[in-house]
Amino acid sequence: MTDILIAHLSALLGAPIKNVFPLSGGDISQAYCLQTDTERFFCKTNNAGNAATMFATEKTGLETIRATSTIKVPRVYGNGKIDATGFLLLEFIEAQRPNHQDFERLGDELAQLHKVSADYFGWENDNFIGSLPQSNTKNTAWSNFFVKERLWPQFIRAQENRLLTHSEVPSLNAMLHICALLLQDINPSLLHGDLWSGNYLISSNGTPYLIDPAVYFGDAKVDMAMTRLFGGFSPEFYRAYEAHIPTNKWEQGYDDLYQLYYLLVHLNLFGRSYYPTVKKIVERYF
Ligand SMILES: Nc1ncnc2c1ncn2[C@@H]1O[C@H](COP(=O)(O)OP(=O)(O)OP(=O)(O)O)[C@@H](O)[C@H]1O
């Protein structure tokens, strides 16, 4: 972290930053713990050309979740760009390993977030999924939204990146047709949008925090499918969630359709190791 950036962050906080500790964990950005005389803060930096926009949409997502008063998110102290470095300055969450009760509270509060609704699918602004753009053009039909705003752009990107051939990309019409049959009677829920186990923290007093959101109004089962993609959520989490929003077996049978979006994103971001799973799901549905 440069001296100019540290000076700028100190000015934002109104207190000099005395120590900067790099943190591990993020795939996309560099993460730091900043220490003033009295407090710790969290800062992410990134030198990509679109980093400042990425952090601005992350801030909007965090503030949107915060405004629901359903589940906590870290407070945002600032964001912007200094020289070529984008930054996002947040409240530092002292995290602990979650116990059963913490998972219950996470499930309970996520269900409250999912009860926040709208009369459309999508969002006021586009945002990002990881470092990739995520388009949120509003649509009143969930299946259209999921195909046109989620699957299709990632399929096109994978084809452009030569990760899938033309014949491995299903036709837009086939996807629209099949998803219209499978995805019916769905209400818009406010989603975290990228809910893997690296995107929640449990603070030392047992309070769950969501971090790194990619918010929009969509099917709540998208978030739940993501929790099951890479694991890291306990049975207590699902029991507490399902006490508010029951999930039936039929729905869980379609987890992989929603996981396909995230697997395509991973294929585009991290490469061929995700190809076999993507191909298997594509063959199952399309
Ligand atoms: N507010 C916070 N307070 C303390 N630690 C945090 C905070 N936000 C994130 N972290 C930790 O910092 C690390 C990186 O954060 P984050 O996941 O937001 O970065 P990223 O580069 O955007 O990552 P990703 O690969 O998930 O897209 C994670 O291990 C996370 O646990």
The ligand as an SDF file (V2000), in Angstrom:
LIG
                    3D

 31 33  0  0  0  0  0  0  0  0999 V2000
  -14.8170   -6.1870    6.8230 N   0  0  0  0  0  0  0  0  0  0  0  0
  -13.9220   -7.1630    7.0030 C   0  0  0  0  0  0  0  0  0  0  0  0
  -13.2930   -7.3060    8.1880 N   0  0  0  0  0  0  0  0  0  0  0  0
  -12.3670   -8.2650    8.3650 C   0  0  0  0  0  0  0  0  0  0  0  0
  -12.0020   -9.1540    7.4160 N   0  0  0  0  0  0  0  0  0  0  0  0
  -12.6070   -9.0750    6.2200 C   0  0  0  0  0  0  0  0  0  0  0  0
  -13.6050   -8.0830    5.9460 C   0  0  0  0  0  0  0  0  0  0  0  0
  -14.0450   -8.2490    4.6750 N   0  0  0  0  0  0  0  0  0  0  0  0
  -13.3520   -9.2930    4.1790 C   0  0  0  0  0  0  0  0  0  0  0  0
  -12.4790   -9.7950    5.0920 N   0  0  0  0  0  0  0  0  0  0  0  0
  -11.5300  -10.9080    4.8740 C   0  0  0  0  0  0  0  0  0  0  0  0
  -10.5930  -10.5040    3.8620 O   0  0  0  0  0  0  0  0  0  0  0  0
  -10.4300  -11.5050    2.8710 C   0  0  0  0  0  0  0  0  0  0  0  0
  -10.6780  -10.9430    1.4690 C   0  0  0  0  0  0  0  0  0  0  0  0
  -11.9300  -10.2910    1.3870 O   0  0  0  0  0  0  0  0  0  0  0  0
  -12.9330  -10.4230    0.1600 P   0  0  0  0  0  0  0  0  0  0  0  0
  -13.4350  -11.8280    0.0930 O   0  0  0  0  0  0  0  0  0  0  0  0
  -13.9440   -9.3530    0.3050 O   0  0  0  0  0  0  0  0  0  0  0  0
  -11.9430  -10.1080   -1.0400 O   0  0  0  0  0  0  0  0  0  0  0  0
  -12.0580  -10.3500   -2.6090 P   0  0  0  0  0  0  0  0  0  0  0  0
  -10.6940  -10.1940   -3.2020 O   0  0  0  0  0  0  0  0  0  0  0  0
  -13.1300   -9.4550   -3.1540 O   0  0  0  0  0  0  0  0  0  0  0  0
  -12.4500  -11.8520   -2.6210 O   0  0  0  0  0  0  0  0  0  0  0  0
  -13.2750  -12.8880   -3.4540 P   0  0  0  0  0  0  0  0  0  0  0  0
  -12.2670  -13.8320   -3.9140 O   0  0  0  0  0  0  0  0  0  0  0  0
  -14.2100  -13.4700   -2.3950 O   0  0  0  0  0  0  0  0  0  0  0  0
  -14.0460  -12.1530   -4.5350 O   0  0  0  0  0  0  0  0  0  0  0  0
  -11.3970  -12.6210    3.2250 C   0  0  0  0  0  0  0  0  0  0  0  0
  -10.6280  -13.6910    3.7240 O   0  0  0  0  0  0  0  0  0  0  0  0
  -12.2730  -12.1020    4.3220 C   0  0  0  0  0  0  0  0  0  0  0  0
  -12.4310  -13.0540    5.3200 O   0  0  0  0  0  0  0  0  0  0  0  0
  1  2  1  0
  2  3  1  0
  2  7  2  0
  3  4  2  0
  4  5  1  0
  5  6  2  0
  6  7  1  0
  6 10  1  0
  7  8  1  0
  8  9  2  0
  9 10  1  0
 10 11  1  0
 11 12  1  0
 11 30  1  0
 12 13  1  0
 13 14  1  0
 13 28  1  0
 14 15  1  0
 15 16  1  0
 16 17  2  0
 16 18  1  0
 16 19  1  0
 19 20  1  0
 20 21  2  0
 20 22  1  0
 20 23  1  0
 23 24  1  0
 24 25  2  0
 24 26  1  0
 24 27  1  0
 28 29  1  0
 28 30  1  0
 30 31  1  0
M  END
$$$$
